[in-house]
Amino acid sequence: PAHAYPFFKRFSHFIGNYGGAWWEQEKEFAEFKGSIIMTTNCIKKPLESYKNRIFTTDMVAMPGVKHIANHDFSEAINTALNSEEMPENIKGTIDVGFARQTLVNSADAIIKMVEEGKIKKFVVMAGCDSNDKERVYYSELASRLSNDSVILTAGCAKYRYNRLNLGDIDGLPRVIDAGQCNDSYSLAIAALKLKEKLNLNDINTLPIYYEIAWYEQKAVIVLLALLYLGVKNIRLGYKLPAFLSENVADFLVKNFNIMAVSNVEDSLKYINGNR
């Protein structure tokens, strides 16, 4: 969320996070009475109830939706200023803003907690989400991870567990939210920084476990980036991509030990040391 960036903290109207994963937008955008600006490709065909107050910009576009060119947001701003009041019915807080520089700046403190045994493992639970009922897997897995584990997340996958109040470890939230799908880069940089600080030769010797939630192309790019870095033992789910042919799957299994998600019990056994 944009309000996490230090520059934007001077603007009091950047008040917080609204809504959840992309697939909930028809309900949430209808309930939200303000102006909506889409900056990523996760836009669905708008309902009539909010079609006149949703906008796209930059590379995002949708037939019938007003597109903002040259970053002239005046129409979107005026729409927001003239919008209906809506009740303040969202309570609680979530921790955000753990992008690349924040994580790198926190590296020494995090390593100290690792060396002291306060953090035993990191679980990368980044990627996409959908309304598939099976994806409750990620909520259950997050809630059952040991208290000495930290979840590294980015993308819509986080909405399965970022409101579970999983607590913190010496002030470090147990859910480290780097941002949207594209910000998975920050998590890769953090892993490489930990590898460097701990003087390790192989990224796979870090106490990091990968539970990548696949749904569409951006999560595939995340997976390809991890493979390029040489990361092995990735658990991919909740369903495997349809384009993953038998030959490609066989190659990934043999060379990277890619695994499909099965159930929470098996995942917990794996994460707790039974690799």
C-alpha positions as CSV (number, residue, x, y, z in Angstrom):
1,P,0.0,0.0,0.0
2,A,1.2,3.4,-1.0
3,H,0.8,4.9,2.5
4,A,3.8,2.9,3.7
5,Y,6.2,4.9,1.7
6,P,8.0,7.6,3.9
7,F,7.3,10.4,1.3
8,F,3.6,9.8,1.5
9,K,3.4,9.9,5.3
10,R,3.0,13.7,5.1
11,F,-0.4,13.2,3.5
12,S,-3.0,12.4,6.2
13,H,-5.6,11.3,3.8
14,F,-3.5,8.3,2.9
15,I,-5.1,6.6,5.8
16,G,-4.7,2.8,5.3
17,N,-5.5,-0.4,3.6
18,Y,-8.9,-1.1,2.1
19,G,-10.1,-4.4,0.7
20,G,-8.5,-7.8,0.0
21,A,-7.5,-9.9,-2.9
22,W,-8.2,-9.0,-6.5
23,W,-11.1,-11.4,-6.9
24,E,-13.1,-9.6,-4.3
25,Q,-13.2,-6.3,-6.1
26,E,-16.8,-6.5,-7.4
27,K,-18.1,-6.6,-3.9
28,E,-15.5,-4.3,-2.3
29,F,-15.5,-1.6,-5.1
30,A,-19.3,-1.5,-5.0
31,E,-19.3,-0.9,-1.2
32,F,-16.4,1.6,-1.4
33,K,-17.9,5.0,-2.5
34,G,-14.7,6.8,-3.5
35,S,-12.6,7.0,-6.6
36,I,-10.7,3.9,-7.8
37,I,-7.5,3.9,-9.8
38,M,-6.2,0.6,-11.2
39,T,-2.4,0.5,-11.5
40,T,-2.0,-3.3,-12.1
41,N,-3.5,-5.8,-14.5
42,C,-5.8,-7.3,-11.9
43,I,-8.9,-5.4,-13.0
44,K,-12.2,-7.2,-13.6
45,K,-15.0,-5.9,-15.8
46,P,-16.5,-3.2,-13.6
47,L,-20.1,-3.4,-12.4
48,E,-22.4,-0.6,-13.3
49,S,-22.6,0.5,-9.6
50,Y,-19.0,1.8,-9.8
51,K,-18.1,2.0,-13.5
52,N,-18.3,5.8,-13.4
53,R,-15.7,6.1,-10.7
54,I,-13.1,3.6,-11.7
55,F,-10.0,4.6,-13.7
56,T,-7.0,3.0,-15.3
57,T,-3.5,4.4,-15.8
58,D,-0.1,3.6,-17.4
59,M,-0.1,0.1,-18.9
60,V,-3.5,-0.9,-17.4
61,A,-6.6,-0.5,-19.6
62,M,-10.1,-1.9,-19.8
63,P,-12.7,-1.3,-22.6
64,G,-15.3,1.2,-21.3
65,V,-13.2,2.4,-18.4
66,K,-11.8,5.9,-18.4
67,H,-8.0,5.9,-18.8
68,I,-5.8,8.5,-17.2
69,A,-3.1,9.8,-19.5
70,N,0.0,11.8,-18.6
71,H,-0.7,11.3,-14.9
72,D,-3.4,13.9,-14.9
73,F,-5.5,12.6,-12.0
74,S,-7.7,15.7,-11.8
75,E,-10.9,13.8,-12.8
76,A,-10.3,11.0,-10.4
77,I,-9.6,13.6,-7.6
78,N,-12.8,15.5,-8.3
79,T,-14.7,12.2,-8.3
80,A,-13.3,11.4,-4.9
81,L,-14.1,14.8,-3.5
82,N,-17.7,14.5,-4.6
83,S,-18.1,10.9,-3.5
84,E,-20.7,9.8,-0.9
85,E,-19.7,9.4,2.8
86,M,-19.2,5.8,3.9
87,P,-19.2,4.3,7.4
88,E,-15.9,3.6,9.1
89,N,-16.5,-0.1,9.5
90,I,-13.0,-1.4,9.1
91,K,-11.1,-1.9,12.3
92,G,-7.7,-3.1,13.4
93,T,-4.2,-2.7,12.0
94,I,-1.9,-4.6,9.6
95,D,1.8,-4.2,9.2
96,V,3.0,-3.1,5.8
97,G,6.0,-1.4,4.1
98,F,8.7,-4.0,4.2
99,A,10.0,-3.4,0.8
100,R,13.6,-4.0,-0.3
101,Q,15.4,-1.1,1.5
102,T,13.5,-1.6,4.7
103,L,14.4,-5.3,4.8
104,V,18.1,-4.7,3.9
105,N,18.3,-2.0,6.6
106,S,16.9,-4.5,9.1
107,A,19.3,-7.3,8.1
108,D,21.6,-7.1,11.1
109,A,18.7,-7.1,13.6
110,I,17.1,-10.1,11.8
111,I,20.4,-12.0,11.7
112,K,20.9,-11.4,15.4
113,M,17.5,-13.0,16.1
114,V,18.4,-15.9,13.9
115,E,21.7,-16.4,15.8
116,E,20.0,-16.2,19.1
117,G,17.5,-18.8,18.0
118,K,14.5,-16.5,18.2
119,I,13.8,-17.0,14.5
120,K,14.2,-20.6,13.4
121,K,12.7,-20.4,9.9
122,F,11.4,-18.1,7.2
123,V,8.5,-19.2,5.0
124,V,8.0,-17.4,1.7
125,M,4.2,-17.4,1.1
126,A,4.1,-15.0,-1.8
127,G,2.0,-15.1,-5.0
128,C,-1.6,-14.9,-6.1
129,D,-5.0,-15.8,-4.7
130,S,-8.4,-16.8,-6.0
131,N,-11.8,-17.8,-4.7
132,D,-10.9,-21.5,-4.9
133,K,-12.0,-23.0,-1.6
134,E,-8.8,-25.1,-1.4
135,R,-6.8,-22.0,-0.9
136,V,-7.9,-22.0,2.8
137,Y,-4.7,-24.2,2.9
138,Y,-2.6,-21.0,3.1
139,S,-4.6,-19.6,6.0
140,E,-4.4,-22.8,8.0
141,L,-0.7,-23.3,7.3
142,A,0.1,-19.7,8.4
143,S,-1.9,-20.1,11.6
144,R,-0.2,-23.4,12.5
145,L,3.4,-22.4,11.9
146,S,5.5,-22.3,15.0
147,N,6.0,-19.0,16.9
148,D,9.7,-18.9,15.9
149,S,8.8,-18.7,12.2
150,V,8.4,-15.5,10.1
151,I,6.3,-15.4,6.9
152,L,7.7,-13.4,4.0
153,T,4.9,-12.4,1.7
154,A,3.9,-10.2,-1.3
155,G,0.9,-10.3,-3.6
156,C,-2.7,-11.2,-3.0
157,A,-1.7,-14.4,-1.3
158,K,-1.2,-12.4,1.9
159,Y,-4.9,-11.7,2.3
160,R,-5.2,-15.3,3.4
161,Y,-3.3,-14.6,6.7
162,N,-2.3,-11.0,7.1
163,R,-5.3,-10.4,9.5
164,L,-4.7,-13.5,11.7
165,N,-2.8,-11.5,14.3
166,L,0.1,-13.8,14.3
167,G,2.1,-11.5,16.6
168,D,5.8,-10.6,16.5
169,I,9.2,-11.7,17.5
170,D,11.0,-8.9,19.5
171,G,9.0,-6.3,17.6
172,L,9.5,-7.9,14.2
173,P,6.0,-8.8,12.8
174,R,5.7,-12.5,12.0
175,V,4.1,-11.5,8.6
176,I,6.6,-9.4,6.6
177,D,4.6,-7.8,3.8
178,A,6.8,-6.5,0.9
179,G,3.8,-5.3,-1.1
180,Q,2.2,-6.5,-4.3
181,C,3.2,-9.3,-6.6
182,N,5.9,-7.2,-8.3
183,D,7.5,-6.5,-4.9
184,S,8.5,-10.2,-4.6
185,Y,11.8,-8.8,-5.9
186,S,12.3,-7.3,-2.4
187,L,12.0,-10.8,-0.8
188,A,14.7,-12.2,-3.2
189,I,17.0,-9.3,-2.4
190,A,16.5,-9.9,1.3
191,A,17.3,-13.6,0.9
192,L,20.5,-12.8,-1.0
193,K,21.4,-10.2,1.7
194,L,21.0,-12.9,4.4
195,K,23.1,-15.3,2.4
196,E,25.9,-12.6,2.2
197,K,25.7,-11.7,5.8
198,L,25.8,-15.3,7.0
199,N,28.8,-16.0,4.7
200,L,26.9,-18.9,2.9
201,N,27.8,-20.2,-0.5
202,D,24.4,-21.7,-1.4
203,I,21.1,-19.8,-1.1
204,N,19.5,-23.2,-0.4
205,T,21.3,-23.5,3.0
206,L,19.3,-20.6,4.4
207,P,16.4,-21.5,6.7
208,I,13.9,-20.4,4.1
209,Y,11.0,-22.5,2.9
210,Y,9.0,-21.6,-0.2
211,E,5.2,-21.9,-0.5
212,I,4.5,-20.1,-3.7
213,A,0.8,-19.6,-4.5
214,W,0.3,-19.7,-8.3
215,Y,-2.7,-18.3,-10.2
216,E,-1.6,-16.2,-13.2
217,Q,1.4,-14.8,-15.0
218,K,3.0,-12.6,-12.4
219,A,3.4,-15.6,-10.0
220,V,5.0,-17.5,-12.9
221,I,7.5,-14.7,-13.2
222,V,8.2,-14.9,-9.5
223,L,8.8,-18.6,-9.9
224,L,11.2,-18.1,-12.8
225,A,13.2,-15.5,-10.9
226,L,13.6,-17.9,-8.0
227,L,14.7,-20.7,-10.4
228,Y,17.2,-18.3,-12.0
229,L,18.7,-17.6,-8.5
230,G,19.1,-21.4,-8.1
231,V,16.4,-21.8,-5.4
232,K,15.4,-25.4,-4.9
233,N,12.7,-27.2,-2.9
234,I,9.9,-24.8,-3.8
235,R,6.4,-26.0,-3.0
236,L,4.0,-24.7,-5.7
237,G,0.2,-24.6,-5.5
238,Y,-2.5,-24.7,-4.7
239,K,-3.1,-26.3,-8.1
240,L,-0.2,-26.7,-10.6
241,P,-0.3,-24.5,-13.8
242,A,-2.1,-26.2,-16.7
243,F,0.7,-25.2,-19.0
244,L,3.2,-27.2,-16.9
245,S,3.7,-30.1,-19.4
246,E,4.9,-33.5,-18.3
247,N,8.4,-32.8,-19.8
248,V,8.7,-29.4,-18.1
249,A,7.4,-30.7,-14.8
250,D,9.9,-33.6,-14.9
251,F,12.8,-31.2,-15.6
252,L,11.8,-29.0,-12.7
253,V,11.5,-31.9,-10.3
254,K,14.8,-33.4,-11.3
255,N,16.8,-30.2,-11.3
256,F,15.1,-28.1,-8.7
257,N,13.0,-30.5,-6.6
258,I,9.8,-28.6,-7.3
259,M,7.0,-30.0,-5.2
260,A,3.2,-29.8,-5.5
261,V,1.2,-28.8,-2.4
262,S,-0.6,-31.7,-0.9
263,N,-2.0,-30.9,2.6
264,V,-1.1,-28.8,5.6
265,E,0.1,-31.7,7.7
266,D,2.7,-32.7,5.0
267,S,3.8,-29.1,4.6
268,L,4.3,-28.7,8.4
269,K,6.4,-31.9,8.5
270,Y,8.5,-30.6,5.7
271,I,8.9,-27.1,7.1
272,N,9.7,-28.5,10.6
273,G,12.8,-30.2,9.3
274,N,11.8,-33.3,7.4
275,R,13.1,-32.2,4.0
